[in-house]
Amino acid sequence: MSESHWVDWNKNTQSKDYRGSGSFSTFIIIGPVCFFLGILFAQFPYDFPLLWTSEPVQATYYDFLETHVKFLHASPLIISRILNIVIFVGLLGFFMKLFRPAESNVLFDGASLILYVIGVGVYTSNIVKGMRTITAGIWDMEDFAGIKHDGPVSGEVVLGREDTMKVLSASNTILAMVLVGVLVLQAGQWYAESKEKDDFAKGDKKDKKNEGQQQQQQQPQLVEDKKSQ
């Protein structure tokens, strides 16, 4: 089985060009992740009654939530551009860490990139699309009668207003879990680097101790050689 040429197998956490948990690329990964987690945390009070409580949700709350989502979707264009920029900053950080990566980068940063891409997919396919559907207000149309299938064979399924809002709230929760997974993997990389650093330090200390013992054993022999001369 041939080794991957894009992975630098000779690089480790002690290499000078190793981009680990303390590098700038890690900072521009964690920054966007925490940024989006903050946005999701601000949205959590609106999602809580739909997913995290057994109490019945009143119809007036759906009206309130619909107004809130419409307000968010009607934000100035610069807001969506900032969000897109922050997303690409996170991707840039992953590409920087995965350029000629070490084995640690492949394991931790590769898995983090997969989760990050999944999060981007949830954002674009569920959250953005759900906000557009709610803003369009298709439920107020005369020909809308509950759940319907738009298209003869492969069209999309249009849910009712309440179900659409529940799916939007669930998507926010899924996205938060995915982003937390990225942070956990980055923290795992830091822990693995710390353990490896400790192992290297113990190995160096042991080698120095062995060298000292060898020198002590050699000194009496040198003294005897000098006496014999």
Residue, then its C-alpha position, 0 to 999 in steps of 0.5 A: m500500500s503506497e503512502s500518501h504523497w501529500v502527507d509529510w510523514n517525517k513531520n512531527t509536533q516538534s518540527k519547526d514548520y508544524r502547524g499545531s494547536g498554537s499556530f495562527s491557522t488554529f486561531i482563524i479556525i476557532g474564531p469563526v466557530c466561536f462566532f457562529l456558536g455565539i449567534l446560535f446561542a443568541q437564537f436558542p431562546y427562540d428555539f427552546p419552546l419548540l424543541w426542549t420543552s413538553e409544554p404546548v406551543q401557542a399559536t401566537y408564539y409561531d406568529f412571533l417567531e415568524t416575525h423574528v425570522k422575517f426580520l433576520h432574513a431582511s437584514p442588510l446585505i452586508i450582514s450576509r456578506i460578513l457571514n460568508i467572509v467568516i465562513f471562508v476565513g474558517l476554511l482558509g485556516f483548515f487549508m493552511k493547516l492541511f498544507r503539507p500536513a503531519e499525521s496529527n493534522v490529518l487526524f484532527d484537522g481533517a476530521s474537523l474540516i469534515l464537520y465544518v463542511i457538514g455545518v456549512g451544508v446544514y446552514t445553506s440547505n436547511i437554515v437559509k432555505g428555511m428562512r427564505t420559505i418563512t419569508a415567502g409566506i407560502w402558507d398564506m396562499e389560497d392553494f396551499a393546504g398543508i404538506k404538499h409535494d412540489g413536482p411530479v417525481s423529484g420535486e421538493v416537499v413543502l412543510g407547514r408553517e409550524d413544521t418548517m419552524k421546528v425544522l429550522s430550530a432543529s437545524n440550529t441545534i445540529l449546527a451547534m453540535v457540529l461546531v462543538g465537535v470542531l472545538v472538541l477535535q481542536a482541543g484533542q489535538w492540543y492534548a495530544e501535542s501536550k502528551e507528546k511534548d511530555d514524552f519527548a521531554k521524558g525521553d531527553k531527560k532519560d537520555k541525559k541520565n544515561e549519558g551521565q551514568q556512562q561518563q561516571q563509569q568511564q571516569p575510573q577507567l580513565v584514571e587507571d589508564k593515566k596511572s598505568q602510563 
